[in-house]
Amino acid sequence: MTTELPVTVLLSYDGSADAQAAIVRAARIMPGAAVTVLTVWEPLAEMLWRTGSLTGGLGSAGTYPEMRQSDAADHEVALAIAREGAERATTLGLVAQPRCESRRGGIANTIIAVAAELDAAVVVMGTRGLGGLKSLLLGSVSHAVVQHAERPVLVVPSPAVAEGRREEPVREEATA
């Protein structure tokens, strides 16, 4: 008698339509799977350092009370997003738990690190998130995860893009 362990799925979730579509697709192809719904957030001080908005002359950014308050509020928003995603997943039949992580380097790095920590069988994510112009094609985060993950990644196309693809024929590439 073999006992199968539940499939552990890491579902990257930012509340976008693409992330919502990823939950729906995961529920359809992996009904009843154990899912961790991950939302990644970025502490204000790290964002300011990364963008060059905070210079060395200002001292330790983490000690400013306003930044700590902002970070606490941002963390709560991210946790609420993860909880909302877990509720969606549960409603669709997945066994979901929310998780919120602060950014470790890049968002893709954080997703990959959490997937490794959980030993996730698969990472599921939408094609594009809330990243605006950076996500014109595949999306910078989903592209980076696909390129650098050591495990399978399921990238679910944007509902709007998928609808448009139904109506246009596939163009074959010329072979030499």
PyMOL commands that place a pseudoatom at each C-alpha (Angstrom):
pseudoatom trace, name=CA, resn=MET, resi=1, chain=A, elem=C, hetatm=0, pos=[0.000, 0.000, 0.000]
pseudoatom trace, name=CA, resn=THR, resi=2, chain=A, elem=C, hetatm=0, pos=[1.461, 3.333, -1.025]
pseudoatom trace, name=CA, resn=THR, resi=3, chain=A, elem=C, hetatm=0, pos=[0.479, 6.532, 0.632]
pseudoatom trace, name=CA, resn=GLU, resi=4, chain=A, elem=C, hetatm=0, pos=[0.650, 9.559, -1.610]
pseudoatom trace, name=CA, resn=LEU, resi=5, chain=A, elem=C, hetatm=0, pos=[1.687, 12.819, -0.068]
pseudoatom trace, name=CA, resn=PRO, resi=6, chain=A, elem=C, hetatm=0, pos=[-0.437, 15.834, -0.982]
pseudoatom trace, name=CA, resn=VAL, resi=7, chain=A, elem=C, hetatm=0, pos=[0.875, 17.952, -3.801]
pseudoatom trace, name=CA, resn=THR, resi=8, chain=A, elem=C, hetatm=0, pos=[2.368, 21.132, -2.390]
pseudoatom trace, name=CA, resn=VAL, resi=9, chain=A, elem=C, hetatm=0, pos=[1.745, 24.055, -4.682]
pseudoatom trace, name=CA, resn=LEU, resi=10, chain=A, elem=C, hetatm=0, pos=[3.133, 27.550, -4.290]
pseudoatom trace, name=CA, resn=LEU, resi=11, chain=A, elem=C, hetatm=0, pos=[0.719, 30.018, -5.790]
pseudoatom trace, name=CA, resn=SER, resi=12, chain=A, elem=C, hetatm=0, pos=[2.134, 33.501, -6.314]
pseudoatom trace, name=CA, resn=TYR, resi=13, chain=A, elem=C, hetatm=0, pos=[-0.667, 35.978, -5.716]
pseudoatom trace, name=CA, resn=ASP, resi=14, chain=A, elem=C, hetatm=0, pos=[-0.846, 39.771, -5.931]
pseudoatom trace, name=CA, resn=GLY, resi=15, chain=A, elem=C, hetatm=0, pos=[-4.592, 40.195, -6.340]
pseudoatom trace, name=CA, resn=SER, resi=16, chain=A, elem=C, hetatm=0, pos=[-4.384, 40.886, -10.087]
pseudoatom trace, name=CA, resn=ALA, resi=17, chain=A, elem=C, hetatm=0, pos=[-6.774, 39.324, -12.621]
pseudoatom trace, name=CA, resn=ASP, resi=18, chain=A, elem=C, hetatm=0, pos=[-3.906, 37.130, -13.822]
pseudoatom trace, name=CA, resn=ALA, resi=19, chain=A, elem=C, hetatm=0, pos=[-3.219, 35.859, -10.300]
pseudoatom trace, name=CA, resn=GLN, resi=20, chain=A, elem=C, hetatm=0, pos=[-6.924, 35.156, -9.847]
pseudoatom trace, name=CA, resn=ALA, resi=21, chain=A, elem=C, hetatm=0, pos=[-6.924, 33.193, -13.118]
pseudoatom trace, name=CA, resn=ALA, resi=22, chain=A, elem=C, hetatm=0, pos=[-3.937, 31.208, -11.841]
pseudoatom trace, name=CA, resn=ILE, resi=23, chain=A, elem=C, hetatm=0, pos=[-5.947, 30.138, -8.773]
pseudoatom trace, name=CA, resn=VAL, resi=24, chain=A, elem=C, hetatm=0, pos=[-8.829, 29.016, -10.976]
pseudoatom trace, name=CA, resn=ARG, resi=25, chain=A, elem=C, hetatm=0, pos=[-6.500, 27.021, -13.237]
pseudoatom trace, name=CA, resn=ALA, resi=26, chain=A, elem=C, hetatm=0, pos=[-4.698, 25.410, -10.290]
pseudoatom trace, name=CA, resn=ALA, resi=27, chain=A, elem=C, hetatm=0, pos=[-8.040, 24.334, -8.822]
pseudoatom trace, name=CA, resn=ARG, resi=28, chain=A, elem=C, hetatm=0, pos=[-9.115, 22.821, -12.144]
pseudoatom trace, name=CA, resn=ILE, resi=29, chain=A, elem=C, hetatm=0, pos=[-5.982, 20.789, -12.768]
pseudoatom trace, name=CA, resn=MET, resi=30, chain=A, elem=C, hetatm=0, pos=[-5.004, 19.956, -9.168]
pseudoatom trace, name=CA, resn=PRO, resi=31, chain=A, elem=C, hetatm=0, pos=[-8.287, 19.637, -7.237]
pseudoatom trace, name=CA, resn=GLY, resi=32, chain=A, elem=C, hetatm=0, pos=[-7.795, 19.306, -3.499]
pseudoatom trace, name=CA, resn=ALA, resi=33, chain=A, elem=C, hetatm=0, pos=[-4.098, 20.197, -3.648]
pseudoatom trace, name=CA, resn=ALA, resi=34, chain=A, elem=C, hetatm=0, pos=[-2.353, 21.765, -0.679]
pseudoatom trace, name=CA, resn=VAL, resi=35, chain=A, elem=C, hetatm=0, pos=[-1.604, 25.336, -1.721]
pseudoatom trace, name=CA, resn=THR, resi=36, chain=A, elem=C, hetatm=0, pos=[0.406, 28.104, -0.119]
pseudoatom trace, name=CA, resn=VAL, resi=37, chain=A, elem=C, hetatm=0, pos=[-0.791, 31.451, -1.457]
pseudoatom trace, name=CA, resn=LEU, resi=38, chain=A, elem=C, hetatm=0, pos=[2.221, 33.764, -1.389]
pseudoatom trace, name=CA, resn=THR, resi=39, chain=A, elem=C, hetatm=0, pos=[2.149, 37.533, -1.539]
pseudoatom trace, name=CA, resn=VAL, resi=40, chain=A, elem=C, hetatm=0, pos=[5.502, 39.328, -1.659]
pseudoatom trace, name=CA, resn=TRP, resi=41, chain=A, elem=C, hetatm=0, pos=[5.820, 42.850, -0.289]
pseudoatom trace, name=CA, resn=GLU, resi=42, chain=A, elem=C, hetatm=0, pos=[8.700, 45.294, -0.180]
pseudoatom trace, name=CA, resn=PRO, resi=43, chain=A, elem=C, hetatm=0, pos=[9.686, 47.231, 2.939]
pseudoatom trace, name=CA, resn=LEU, resi=44, chain=A, elem=C, hetatm=0, pos=[9.845, 50.982, 2.281]
pseudoatom trace, name=CA, resn=ALA, resi=45, chain=A, elem=C, hetatm=0, pos=[13.496, 51.351, 3.266]
pseudoatom trace, name=CA, resn=GLU, resi=46, chain=A, elem=C, hetatm=0, pos=[14.531, 48.568, 0.852]
pseudoatom trace, name=CA, resn=MET, resi=47, chain=A, elem=C, hetatm=0, pos=[12.504, 50.139, -1.946]
pseudoatom trace, name=CA, resn=LEU, resi=48, chain=A, elem=C, hetatm=0, pos=[14.105, 53.514, -1.306]
pseudoatom trace, name=CA, resn=TRP, resi=49, chain=A, elem=C, hetatm=0, pos=[17.618, 52.006, -1.268]
pseudoatom trace, name=CA, resn=ARG, resi=50, chain=A, elem=C, hetatm=0, pos=[16.907, 49.971, -4.424]
pseudoatom trace, name=CA, resn=THR, resi=51, chain=A, elem=C, hetatm=0, pos=[15.616, 52.983, -6.346]
pseudoatom trace, name=CA, resn=GLY, resi=52, chain=A, elem=C, hetatm=0, pos=[18.392, 55.271, -5.132]
pseudoatom trace, name=CA, resn=SER, resi=53, chain=A, elem=C, hetatm=0, pos=[15.939, 57.541, -3.319]
pseudoatom trace, name=CA, resn=LEU, resi=54, chain=A, elem=C, hetatm=0, pos=[17.655, 57.059, 0.002]
pseudoatom trace, name=CA, resn=THR, resi=55, chain=A, elem=C, hetatm=0, pos=[21.258, 58.148, 0.321]
pseudoatom trace, name=CA, resn=GLY, resi=56, chain=A, elem=C, hetatm=0, pos=[23.909, 57.329, 2.879]
pseudoatom trace, name=CA, resn=GLY, resi=57, chain=A, elem=C, hetatm=0, pos=[23.653, 60.735, 4.531]
pseudoatom trace, name=CA, resn=LEU, resi=58, chain=A, elem=C, hetatm=0, pos=[20.275, 59.936, 6.047]
pseudoatom trace, name=CA, resn=GLY, resi=59, chain=A, elem=C, hetatm=0, pos=[21.511, 57.318, 8.474]
pseudoatom trace, name=CA, resn=SER, resi=60, chain=A, elem=C, hetatm=0, pos=[19.878, 53.966, 9.074]
pseudoatom trace, name=CA, resn=ALA, resi=61, chain=A, elem=C, hetatm=0, pos=[16.573, 53.951, 7.208]
pseudoatom trace, name=CA, resn=GLY, resi=62, chain=A, elem=C, hetatm=0, pos=[15.168, 51.172, 9.370]
pseudoatom trace, name=CA, resn=THR, resi=63, chain=A, elem=C, hetatm=0, pos=[15.230, 53.398, 12.446]
pseudoatom trace, name=CA, resn=TYR, resi=64, chain=A, elem=C, hetatm=0, pos=[12.834, 56.034, 11.188]
pseudoatom trace, name=CA, resn=PRO, resi=65, chain=A, elem=C, hetatm=0, pos=[9.455, 55.590, 12.927]
pseudoatom trace, name=CA, resn=GLU, resi=66, chain=A, elem=C, hetatm=0, pos=[7.548, 56.663, 9.797]
pseudoatom trace, name=CA, resn=MET, resi=67, chain=A, elem=C, hetatm=0, pos=[9.201, 53.936, 7.740]
pseudoatom trace, name=CA, resn=ARG, resi=68, chain=A, elem=C, hetatm=0, pos=[8.490, 51.301, 10.366]
pseudoatom trace, name=CA, resn=GLN, resi=69, chain=A, elem=C, hetatm=0, pos=[4.845, 52.390, 10.487]
pseudoatom trace, name=CA, resn=SER, resi=70, chain=A, elem=C, hetatm=0, pos=[4.656, 52.320, 6.703]
pseudoatom trace, name=CA, resn=ASP, resi=71, chain=A, elem=C, hetatm=0, pos=[6.241, 48.863, 6.628]
pseudoatom trace, name=CA, resn=ALA, resi=72, chain=A, elem=C, hetatm=0, pos=[3.797, 47.555, 9.227]
pseudoatom trace, name=CA, resn=ALA, resi=73, chain=A, elem=C, hetatm=0, pos=[0.889, 48.916, 7.184]
pseudoatom trace, name=CA, resn=ASP, resi=74, chain=A, elem=C, hetatm=0, pos=[2.287, 47.509, 3.920]
pseudoatom trace, name=CA, resn=HIS, resi=75, chain=A, elem=C, hetatm=0, pos=[2.819, 44.133, 5.576]
pseudoatom trace, name=CA, resn=GLU, resi=76, chain=A, elem=C, hetatm=0, pos=[-0.813, 44.119, 6.737]
pseudoatom trace, name=CA, resn=VAL, resi=77, chain=A, elem=C, hetatm=0, pos=[-2.022, 44.960, 3.215]
pseudoatom trace, name=CA, resn=ALA, resi=78, chain=A, elem=C, hetatm=0, pos=[0.104, 42.171, 1.729]
pseudoatom trace, name=CA, resn=LEU, resi=79, chain=A, elem=C, hetatm=0, pos=[-1.156, 39.705, 4.331]
pseudoatom trace, name=CA, resn=ALA, resi=80, chain=A, elem=C, hetatm=0, pos=[-4.741, 40.705, 3.544]
pseudoatom trace, name=CA, resn=ILE, resi=81, chain=A, elem=C, hetatm=0, pos=[-4.061, 40.049, -0.158]
pseudoatom trace, name=CA, resn=ALA, resi=82, chain=A, elem=C, hetatm=0, pos=[-2.590, 36.622, 0.644]
pseudoatom trace, name=CA, resn=ARG, resi=83, chain=A, elem=C, hetatm=0, pos=[-5.596, 35.812, 2.845]
pseudoatom trace, name=CA, resn=GLU, resi=84, chain=A, elem=C, hetatm=0, pos=[-7.993, 36.901, 0.101]
pseudoatom trace, name=CA, resn=GLY, resi=85, chain=A, elem=C, hetatm=0, pos=[-6.164, 34.636, -2.359]
pseudoatom trace, name=CA, resn=ALA, resi=86, chain=A, elem=C, hetatm=0, pos=[-6.277, 31.724, 0.082]
pseudoatom trace, name=CA, resn=GLU, resi=87, chain=A, elem=C, hetatm=0, pos=[-10.024, 32.268, 0.544]
pseudoatom trace, name=CA, resn=ARG, resi=88, chain=A, elem=C, hetatm=0, pos=[-10.512, 32.202, -3.239]
pseudoatom trace, name=CA, resn=ALA, resi=89, chain=A, elem=C, hetatm=0, pos=[-8.471, 29.010, -3.471]
pseudoatom trace, name=CA, resn=THR, resi=90, chain=A, elem=C, hetatm=0, pos=[-10.399, 27.361, -0.625]
pseudoatom trace, name=CA, resn=THR, resi=91, chain=A, elem=C, hetatm=0, pos=[-13.713, 28.289, -2.248]
pseudoatom trace, name=CA, resn=LEU, resi=92, chain=A, elem=C, hetatm=0, pos=[-12.511, 26.495, -5.390]
pseudoatom trace, name=CA, resn=GLY, resi=93, chain=A, elem=C, hetatm=0, pos=[-11.640, 23.312, -3.493]
pseudoatom trace, name=CA, resn=LEU, resi=94, chain=A, elem=C, hetatm=0, pos=[-7.954, 23.755, -2.735]
pseudoatom trace, name=CA, resn=VAL, resi=95, chain=A, elem=C, hetatm=0, pos=[-6.528, 23.349, 0.756]
pseudoatom trace, name=CA, resn=ALA, resi=96, chain=A, elem=C, hetatm=0, pos=[-4.998, 26.799, 1.050]
pseudoatom trace, name=CA, resn=GLN, resi=97, chain=A, elem=C, hetatm=0, pos=[-3.000, 28.772, 3.541]
pseudoatom trace, name=CA, resn=PRO, resi=98, chain=A, elem=C, hetatm=0, pos=[-1.866, 32.382, 3.128]
pseudoatom trace, name=CA, resn=ARG, resi=99, chain=A, elem=C, hetatm=0, pos=[1.747, 33.456, 3.384]
pseudoatom trace, name=CA, resn=CYS, resi=100, chain=A, elem=C, hetatm=0, pos=[3.292, 36.901, 3.220]
pseudoatom trace, name=CA, resn=GLU, resi=101, chain=A, elem=C, hetatm=0, pos=[7.028, 37.441, 2.706]
pseudoatom trace, name=CA, resn=SER, resi=102, chain=A, elem=C, hetatm=0, pos=[9.141, 40.547, 2.433]
pseudoatom trace, name=CA, resn=ARG, resi=103, chain=A, elem=C, hetatm=0, pos=[11.110, 40.838, -0.766]
pseudoatom trace, name=CA, resn=ARG, resi=104, chain=A, elem=C, hetatm=0, pos=[14.487, 39.044, -0.708]
pseudoatom trace, name=CA, resn=GLY, resi=105, chain=A, elem=C, hetatm=0, pos=[16.427, 40.745, -3.468]
pseudoatom trace, name=CA, resn=GLY, resi=106, chain=A, elem=C, hetatm=0, pos=[13.889, 40.553, -6.263]
pseudoatom trace, name=CA, resn=ILE, resi=107, chain=A, elem=C, hetatm=0, pos=[10.312, 39.327, -6.189]
pseudoatom trace, name=CA, resn=ALA, resi=108, chain=A, elem=C, hetatm=0, pos=[11.227, 36.348, -8.383]
pseudoatom trace, name=CA, resn=ASN, resi=109, chain=A, elem=C, hetatm=0, pos=[14.065, 35.463, -5.992]
pseudoatom trace, name=CA, resn=THR, resi=110, chain=A, elem=C, hetatm=0, pos=[11.623, 35.516, -3.106]
pseudoatom trace, name=CA, resn=ILE, resi=111, chain=A, elem=C, hetatm=0, pos=[9.159, 33.250, -4.926]
pseudoatom trace, name=CA, resn=ILE, resi=112, chain=A, elem=C, hetatm=0, pos=[11.941, 30.819, -5.827]
pseudoatom trace, name=CA, resn=ALA, resi=113, chain=A, elem=C, hetatm=0, pos=[13.310, 30.831, -2.249]
pseudoatom trace, name=CA, resn=VAL, resi=114, chain=A, elem=C, hetatm=0, pos=[9.889, 30.145, -0.721]
pseudoatom trace, name=CA, resn=ALA, resi=115, chain=A, elem=C, hetatm=0, pos=[9.240, 27.379, -3.276]
pseudoatom trace, name=CA, resn=ALA, resi=116, chain=A, elem=C, hetatm=0, pos=[12.532, 25.753, -2.267]
pseudoatom trace, name=CA, resn=GLU, resi=117, chain=A, elem=C, hetatm=0, pos=[11.763, 26.157, 1.429]
pseudoatom trace, name=CA, resn=LEU, resi=118, chain=A, elem=C, hetatm=0, pos=[8.380, 24.465, 0.967]
pseudoatom trace, name=CA, resn=ASP, resi=119, chain=A, elem=C, hetatm=0, pos=[9.795, 21.937, -1.502]
pseudoatom trace, name=CA, resn=ALA, resi=120, chain=A, elem=C, hetatm=0, pos=[6.841, 22.873, -3.701]
pseudoatom trace, name=CA, resn=ALA, resi=121, chain=A, elem=C, hetatm=0, pos=[6.039, 20.436, -6.478]
pseudoatom trace, name=CA, resn=VAL, resi=122, chain=A, elem=C, hetatm=0, pos=[5.099, 23.337, -8.731]
pseudoatom trace, name=CA, resn=VAL, resi=123, chain=A, elem=C, hetatm=0, pos=[4.924, 27.129, -8.723]
pseudoatom trace, name=CA, resn=VAL, resi=124, chain=A, elem=C, hetatm=0, pos=[1.733, 28.566, -10.210]
pseudoatom trace, name=CA, resn=MET, resi=125, chain=A, elem=C, hetatm=0, pos=[1.488, 32.200, -11.236]
pseudoatom trace, name=CA, resn=GLY, resi=126, chain=A, elem=C, hetatm=0, pos=[-0.218, 34.516, -13.654]
pseudoatom trace, name=CA, resn=THR, resi=127, chain=A, elem=C, hetatm=0, pos=[1.507, 35.789, -16.754]
pseudoatom trace, name=CA, resn=ARG, resi=128, chain=A, elem=C, hetatm=0, pos=[1.450, 39.355, -15.522]
pseudoatom trace, name=CA, resn=GLY, resi=129, chain=A, elem=C, hetatm=0, pos=[0.784, 40.977, -12.203]
pseudoatom trace, name=CA, resn=LEU, resi=130, chain=A, elem=C, hetatm=0, pos=[0.335, 44.516, -11.084]
pseudoatom trace, name=CA, resn=GLY, resi=131, chain=A, elem=C, hetatm=0, pos=[3.716, 45.590, -12.474]
pseudoatom trace, name=CA, resn=GLY, resi=132, chain=A, elem=C, hetatm=0, pos=[2.536, 47.883, -15.256]
pseudoatom trace, name=CA, resn=LEU, resi=133, chain=A, elem=C, hetatm=0, pos=[4.809, 48.462, -18.239]
pseudoatom trace, name=CA, resn=LYS, resi=134, chain=A, elem=C, hetatm=0, pos=[7.397, 45.943, -17.083]
pseudoatom trace, name=CA, resn=SER, resi=135, chain=A, elem=C, hetatm=0, pos=[4.936, 43.156, -17.848]
pseudoatom trace, name=CA, resn=LEU, resi=136, chain=A, elem=C, hetatm=0, pos=[4.137, 43.738, -21.501]
pseudoatom trace, name=CA, resn=LEU, resi=137, chain=A, elem=C, hetatm=0, pos=[4.924, 40.232, -22.729]
pseudoatom trace, name=CA, resn=LEU, resi=138, chain=A, elem=C, hetatm=0, pos=[5.434, 37.373, -20.321]
pseudoatom trace, name=CA, resn=GLY, resi=139, chain=A, elem=C, hetatm=0, pos=[5.982, 39.633, -17.351]
pseudoatom trace, name=CA, resn=SER, resi=140, chain=A, elem=C, hetatm=0, pos=[9.321, 40.295, -15.745]
pseudoatom trace, name=CA, resn=VAL, resi=141, chain=A, elem=C, hetatm=0, pos=[8.604, 38.314, -12.563]
pseudoatom trace, name=CA, resn=SER, resi=142, chain=A, elem=C, hetatm=0, pos=[7.035, 35.281, -14.257]
pseudoatom trace, name=CA, resn=HIS, resi=143, chain=A, elem=C, hetatm=0, pos=[9.809, 35.275, -16.853]
pseudoatom trace, name=CA, resn=ALA, resi=144, chain=A, elem=C, hetatm=0, pos=[12.503, 35.369, -14.152]
pseudoatom trace, name=CA, resn=VAL, resi=145, chain=A, elem=C, hetatm=0, pos=[10.851, 32.564, -12.183]
pseudoatom trace, name=CA, resn=VAL, resi=146, chain=A, elem=C, hetatm=0, pos=[10.593, 30.379, -15.303]
pseudoatom trace, name=CA, resn=GLN, resi=147, chain=A, elem=C, hetatm=0, pos=[14.234, 31.053, -16.165]
pseudoatom trace, name=CA, resn=HIS, resi=148, chain=A, elem=C, hetatm=0, pos=[15.682, 30.442, -12.695]
pseudoatom trace, name=CA, resn=ALA, resi=149, chain=A, elem=C, hetatm=0, pos=[13.422, 28.006, -10.842]
pseudoatom trace, name=CA, resn=GLU, resi=150, chain=A, elem=C, hetatm=0, pos=[14.649, 24.507, -10.101]
pseudoatom trace, name=CA, resn=ARG, resi=151, chain=A, elem=C, hetatm=0, pos=[11.126, 23.119, -10.233]
pseudoatom trace, name=CA, resn=PRO, resi=152, chain=A, elem=C, hetatm=0, pos=[8.189, 23.216, -12.660]
pseudoatom trace, name=CA, resn=VAL, resi=153, chain=A, elem=C, hetatm=0, pos=[6.428, 26.539, -13.114]
pseudoatom trace, name=CA, resn=LEU, resi=154, chain=A, elem=C, hetatm=0, pos=[2.904, 26.861, -14.460]
pseudoatom trace, name=CA, resn=VAL, resi=155, chain=A, elem=C, hetatm=0, pos=[2.340, 30.314, -15.934]
pseudoatom trace, name=CA, resn=VAL, resi=156, chain=A, elem=C, hetatm=0, pos=[-1.333, 30.983, -16.578]
pseudoatom trace, name=CA, resn=PRO, resi=157, chain=A, elem=C, hetatm=0, pos=[-2.050, 33.448, -19.379]
pseudoatom trace, name=CA, resn=SER, resi=158, chain=A, elem=C, hetatm=0, pos=[-3.929, 36.643, -18.754]
pseudoatom trace, name=CA, resn=PRO, resi=159, chain=A, elem=C, hetatm=0, pos=[-7.668, 36.116, -19.280]
pseudoatom trace, name=CA, resn=ALA, resi=160, chain=A, elem=C, hetatm=0, pos=[-7.797, 39.018, -21.742]
pseudoatom trace, name=CA, resn=VAL, resi=161, chain=A, elem=C, hetatm=0, pos=[-4.786, 37.767, -23.704]
pseudoatom trace, name=CA, resn=ALA, resi=162, chain=A, elem=C, hetatm=0, pos=[-6.126, 34.200, -23.752]
pseudoatom trace, name=CA, resn=GLU, resi=163, chain=A, elem=C, hetatm=0, pos=[-9.453, 35.436, -25.116]
pseudoatom trace, name=CA, resn=GLY, resi=164, chain=A, elem=C, hetatm=0, pos=[-7.680, 37.327, -27.901]
pseudoatom trace, name=CA, resn=ARG, resi=165, chain=A, elem=C, hetatm=0, pos=[-5.609, 34.260, -28.763]
pseudoatom trace, name=CA, resn=ARG, resi=166, chain=A, elem=C, hetatm=0, pos=[-8.756, 32.191, -29.325]
pseudoatom trace, name=CA, resn=GLU, resi=167, chain=A, elem=C, hetatm=0, pos=[-9.649, 34.442, -32.207]
pseudoatom trace, name=CA, resn=GLU, resi=168, chain=A, elem=C, hetatm=0, pos=[-6.312, 34.691, -33.984]
pseudoatom trace, name=CA, resn=PRO, resi=169, chain=A, elem=C, hetatm=0, pos=[-4.556, 31.849, -35.795]
pseudoatom trace, name=CA, resn=VAL, resi=170, chain=A, elem=C, hetatm=0, pos=[-1.168, 30.605, -34.627]
pseudoatom trace, name=CA, resn=ARG, resi=171, chain=A, elem=C, hetatm=0, pos=[1.611, 31.915, -36.845]
pseudoatom trace, name=CA, resn=GLU, resi=172, chain=A, elem=C, hetatm=0, pos=[4.121, 29.218, -37.669]
pseudoatom trace, name=CA, resn=GLU, resi=173, chain=A, elem=C, hetatm=0, pos=[7.760, 30.208, -37.633]
pseudoatom trace, name=CA, resn=ALA, resi=174, chain=A, elem=C, hetatm=0, pos=[9.657, 29.680, -40.842]
pseudoatom trace, name=CA, resn=THR, resi=175, chain=A, elem=C, hetatm=0, pos=[12.126, 26.803, -40.774]
pseudoatom trace, name=CA, resn=ALA, resi=176, chain=A, elem=C, hetatm=0, pos=[15.357, 26.892, -42.656]
for i in range(1, 176): cmd.bond("trace and resi %d" % i, "trace and resi %d" % (i + 1))
show_as sticks, trace
zoom trace
